[in-house]
Amino acid sequence: MNVLVYLIPVSIFLGGIGLAAFFWSIRSHQFDDPQGDASRILTTDYDDHPRED
C-alpha cells in the first residue's frame, strides 16, 4: 500500500506531461495536413528514386 503514495503522483505527473505535449502539438499546427496524407496514399507514384528536375 505504501507504494501507491509514490505511484499515484508519478502517474498524474506523467499524464500531465503527455497532455501538455498533446496541447503543444495542437497549438504548433502539427496536425494541419489531413488531406495531404489521404491523397498521398492513393497516388501511384512511388518515392523509390528522387525526382530529377
Phi, psi and omega in degrees: 000329182292335182290336179294334178297330179267321186288323182294311177296325178295318181291323176295319179297314180293323175296321177295321177296318178296320178293320177295320178294323177296313179294325176297317181293327176293314184288336179264016172060046178282340185245043186266356185236062179289331180285332179296316179292323181293321180277334181292328182284340181269352182283152179265356177283137179248151181260038180292324181232143178291153178290145174258113181270000000 
